Amino acid sequence: MIVDDQMSKIKSSKAYPLLQSGVDVRMDASPFHMHHKFAIIDDQVILTGSFNWTVQAQRSNRENLHITLDGFN
C-alpha cells in the first residue's frame, strides 16, 4: 500500500494500524501527490475511482468507486 506521508498523520488514518498488522505500507514523501486511487485486493478484485479513502469521502463527498472482479485475466 502506498500512502501520502502527510495524510497518514491525520487522526482517522489507518496507515499505521495496517502497518502494525503486517500490511506492506510505503510512505510517499514526494512533494507531488499521486492522484490515482486504486487498490489491488488479490488476483481477482481491483478497486479504482475517485474515492479518497477518508472519513470525509465516506460521509459527504460525491465519490465513485468501481469494483472489478476480472482481475488480471
N, C-alpha and C positions, 0 to 999 in steps of 0.2 A: 504494500500500500504506500502511495506517495501522498504526503500531506503538506500543506503550506505551513512553514515553521511559525508564522505569526498567528494563524488561525488555530494551530494546535495548542496554543496557550490560553484560549478562552475557556471559561468555566464549563461549558457544555461539550467541549471537545472529547471525543472518545479515543484519540490517538494514543495516549499513554495507557489507558486500560487495555486496549488492543495489544499494544507492545508487551505489556506485562503478561498477557495471556498467551503469548507466543507468536502473534502475527508479525510478519516481517514488515515493519513500518519504517519508511525513509522520510526524512525531513527535507523539503525543498527549500534551501536557504537562498535561492536566487532572488534578486530584486524584481524579477519579472514573474508574474503569476501565470501558472498553467490554467487555461480556461476550460480545458476539456474535462468533462466529468464522466467517468466510467468505472465500472467495477467488473472484474472477471471473477466470478464466484467459483467456477470449476470448468471442466472442459465442455460444458453444455450451456451454462447460464451466464449471460452477459447483460449488464445494466448500463444504459447510456442515456443522456438527455441533459436538460438544463438544470436539473435538481442540484442544489448546492450542499446537501448533506449537513444542514444546520437546523436548529430548532426553529428559527425564523422561516426557513423554507417549508418545514413541515406544517407550521401553524397558519401562515398567512400569505406566503408568496404564491404567485401563479407559476408553477413549475411543471415540467413534463419529465417523465421517466419511462423509457422504453425498455422492456424486458424481452430478451430473445432467448429461446430455448434451443436454437440451432447450433450454438457453439461454434467450433472451428471446422465443422464438417462441410 
